[in-house]
Amino acid sequence: MLFLVTVKEPDTQTIGSLAKEAAERCFIKKDMIPKLVLLTRDGAMLSNDDTLALIINEEEIHSSVLSWDTPLISERYKRFCKISQLG
């Protein structure tokens, strides 16, 4: 999947916040939550604590899925009802 994520404050936002946003967008599409590690185009692993200013000139940031979490069926049902406005 390919996501475009807006960076508003690269000096204060972290790599971890970018990974979290990408994981949330993936969850919307797949109903599973990936644990991601972000990488530069040439494969260098990025630290979650670094600011986005470190990579702001990169055209693309890649990710690798370390694991997948599947929410409980009750949580997925609540999410479906909320999205569908069923209650």
Sequence and secondary structure as in RCSB ss.txt:
>XXXX:A:sequence
MLFLVTVKEPDTQTIGSLAKEAAERCFIKKDMIPKLVLLTRDGAMLSNDDTLALIINEEEIHSSVLSWDTPLISE
RYKRFCKISQLG
>XXXX:A:secstr
       S TTT BHHHHHHHHHHHHHHHHSSEEEEEEE TT  B  TTSBGGGTTT S  EEEEEEEE   HHH
HHHHHHHHHT  
